[in-house]
């Protein structure tokens, strides 16, 4: 019994990596960002299709599957427009990424896979476009299950809430069961504490991916006064930006923070390498976390290759946008078990 998948909106291959580890053959990944091709192909040994899904002919993709295989269509449509950070943005429905899920649906209708897998931000569950998607999938006689999960409950050292959506023509399907609880979440000290110490702006001589962005003198002073798990409210007032001194600035509690060794990390975003963009301060070194540390917290393998030249902003974006490979593995194992139970 051959199980084959294609990964839409594949990025640098977090989901593909996880599905392959779970024993699923991934035939190809599709993404319109050609800067993702190197990492996707070199780490996963899978074909990368650099195309815009909006104009892609899914009939060609359908022919990639083996005739008698169990077919999976998986993916994570761009999620920025569904994020909680954009709820107050006017006319966000006009963003070109808003309708990417509809192109995913078009692919489903053309390919008619046995199983559908989708990961996205939890905010999408509050939109009409998602409810319409679910209704259309059910109309095609799929059994549907979806749930907003915290990645920390699946052994991922990160507080990352994501929608996991599964649908199957083979029978009833459910989302994966939790593997961890708050009592045994994987803390960041188990993942990054053994890495060589760095100063801000420094690159490790033995690992070019273990590199950090340079901090200005003012931010060095700020991080020196930052406590693990604390906020900018721990600083001397002289270090506060003017906007934080206003009453409206009291809501900026999730920036300029240090991580805590014994906790999971905050959500690894596309800007995790920037100290001022979230709680991305290293637990005890006066810097933001490195590119390698962010990748490890996203559960990429420690030898994942991000290219000859590490462009900090670009690679941070790639890593932050990715599906954590461990989540892909958890989803993949659930799919394999479901197929075994329903196909003998």
N, C-alpha and C positions, 0 to 999 in steps of 0.2 A: 504494500500500500504506500504510494508515493504522496507525500504532503508537500505542496508547492505554494509559495507566497510571492506576492509582488508588493513593494513598499512605496506608496504614494507619499509625496512631500517628504522624501527620505532624509534630506539634509546630509549630515556626515555619517549617518548609519547607526544611530543608537538603537532603534527598533530592530533593524536588520541584524545587528550584532546579537541582540537578545534572542530573537527568533531562531537564528542559526544555532546558538548555544542550546536551545531547547530541542534541537533535532529536526527543525523545519528547513527545507531547501528553499532559499530565497533566490528567485530567478533574476530579479532586477529591482532597481530603485529609480524613481522618477523625481526630479526636482528641477526648478528653473534657475537655480543658483549654481553657476559653474564653478564657483570657488569651493563648493563642497565635494567636487568630484574626486580630488586626490585622496582625501581621507576616506571617503566612502569605498572607492575601488581598492585602494592599497591595503586596507584593513580587513575588508570583507570578501574580497575576490569575487565581487558580484558586479554585473553590468550596471552602469550608471547612464540613465537616459536624461539628457539635459533638454527638457522641453517645458513649455508653459502648459500646465494641465488644462487651462481654459480652452486651448485650441487643439488639444491632443486627441488623436484618433484611437480610441480604446479598442477598436477592432484588431489593430496590430498587436496590442498587448494581449488580447484574448488568445492569439495564436501561439504565444510563448509557453503557455501551459501544456503539459503532456496530456494526451487524450483521456487517460483514465485516472488522472490524479485527483486528489482532494484539493480543491482550489481555494486559496485564501487571498483576499484583497485587504490590505492593511494600510494604515496611514494616520498621520496627524496633520490635519489641515492647519494652515497658519492661524495662530490663536490670539494674536495681539489685539484684534478688534473685539474679542470676547472677554478680554481681561478686565478685572475689577478696576484697573487704572483708567479704563476708557469709558466707564459707565456715564460719565458726565460730559463726554466729548459730543459736540453737536454733529448731527448727520453722520454718525459713525457707520450707519448702514450703507452709506455711499462709498465707503472704503472698498477697493477692489478685492480685498481679502475676505470681506463679509460673505461673499457667495462661493468661496472655494469649496465649502461642504456640498454645494449643489453639483459641482463638477465631480466630486467624489461619488455622489449619487448617480451621476451619468455613467461613471465607470462601472458601478455596480449593475446598472441596468444592461449595459453592453456585455460585460464579462460573465455575469450571473455566477459569481463565486459560491461555493458551498458555505463559506464562513467569511464574515466581515469583522474586522477589528479596527477600532478607532480610539485614539487617545487625544484629549484636549483639555483646556482649562475648564474649571468648574463653572465659570461664568456663562459658558455656552448653553448650559441647561436652563438658563433664564430667558432664552431667546426663542422667538417664533420660528426662526430658520431651523433650529434644532428639533423642535416639536414636529415641524413639517417633514424633516428628514426621517425621524422615527416612524411617522405615519406611512410614509412612502415605502420604507423598508418592510414594515409589517404587511403592507398591501401586496408585496411580492412574496408573501408566504414564508418569511423568516421569523423564527422565534428570537425575540430581542431581550437583552438584559443590559442594564447600565447602572453605574454607581460612581459617585464621587468618592475617591479613596485618598488616604494620606500615604505617600510613598514610604514613609518611615515604618508603616505597618507591614512592609514587605522586605525589610532588611536594607533599605536604602537610607544612608545616613543624612537624611534631608527632610525638612518639613515642606513637602511639596504636594499640594492637593490637586488631583487631576481626575478628570472624567475617564473612566474605562467603559467602553461600549463594545459589546459582542453580539453578534447575530448569527444564526445558523439555520440552514435548511435541513440539517440532519436530525434535529430534535431540540428539546429544551436545553438551554445553555445558561450558565450563571457566571457571574464575575468571580475572579479568584478569591479564595479564602485568605484571610490575613495569616501571615507567618510569624509576626512579632506583635508585642504589646508595648505599652509605655515602659514596662519594667525591663524589657530587654531590647529596646531600640538600639541600633548600632550608632554609637557616638563617634564624633569626628576624631577623637584621639586614637581610635583603632584604625583610622584610615590615613591620616596625614602626619601624625606626630613623629614618625620615624624619618620624615624627609629632612634633608639638610637645611640648616637655618640660612635665611637670606636677609639682606637689608633691602629697603625699598629701592627699586630700580635695578636690582641685581639679578643676574642669571646664573643658575647652577652650572658649574663647569662640566659635570657629568650628565646633565639632562637639560637640553636647551628649552624644553617645555616648562621646566620649573623656573619660571621667570616672573618678576613682579614689575608693576608700574612704579615709576618714581613719584614720591610724594613731595609737595612743596613744604617749605620749612614750617608754615602755619599748620598744615595737616599733620606733620610730625609731632608738633606740640599737642595737637588735639588727640591723636591716637595714644600718645603717652599718658594722657589723663583718662583714657577710655577704659572702663572696667569690663571684663567678660560678662556678657549678658546685660550690660548697662546701656545707657543712651548718652547723647550729648549733654544731658542735664547733669552729668557728673563733672563737666568741665568748669574751669574758671570762667566767669562772665566775659572776660576780655577776649576769650577765644570764640565766642558765639558769633555767627553771621548775624547781620542786622535783622534779617527776616525772622530769625528764631527768637529775637527779643520781643517781638510783637505777640499779642494774644493769639493771632491766627497761626503763628509758628509752632504752637504747642502740639499741633497734630503731626508734626514731622518726627515721629518717634522711631521710625524704622530705618533711619539712615545714620551714618557715622557710628556704627556699633562694632564691638568686638564679639567674636564667637566665643563659646564656652567649650572647653575640652570634653566635658562630660555630657554634652547635649548633642542633638543632631544639628546640622547646619540650617540656616534659613534657605528658602528657595534659591537655587542657583539660577540667576537671571542672565540675560545677555550682557550685563554690565558688572558681573561679579568681580572683575579684576580692578574695579574702581572703589576705593575706600568710601567715598562720599555717596555712593549709589545704593547703599543698603547696609546690612549688618555683615559686612565682608572683611572686617578687620581680623587679622590673625589673632588667635587666643593670647599669645604672649610676645610675639615679635611685632615691631613697630612698622607694620606694612599691611597692605591688603593681601588676601590669599593669592597664590600664584596660579598660572594657567594650569599647571599639572594638578595642583590641589583642587581646583574647581572641577577638572575632568574626573578625578578620583571620587569626589563627592557626588558626581553624576553617575558614578559606577562604571566609567569607561575603564577597560583594562589598562594596567600601568604601562604597557608598551604600545598603546594606541598611537599611531603615527599621524601627526597633524601637518606634516610637510617639512620641506627643507628650511624654509624661512618662517618663523613664528610671528605672524602679524597679530599683535596682542588684541586689538579691537575686533578684528575679523574672527580670530579663533575663539575669543570669548563669546561672540555672537553665536558661532556654530555650536559651542558646547551648551550654552544656555537655552538654545532653541531645541536641543535634542531630547528625544525620549530616553530616559535613563535605561541603559542596556539591561539592568537587573529587572526593571519593570517589564521590558520586552520579553525577558526570559520567563518571568512569572506568567505573563499572558500566553506566551508560547506553550508552556507546560500545561496550562489549563486547556488550550485548544487541542493539544495532542491527546490528553486524557479524554476529552469530549469525543474526539474521533474514535478512539479505541472503544469507548463505551457504546457508541452508536453504529459502528461499522464492523465490530468484531475483530 
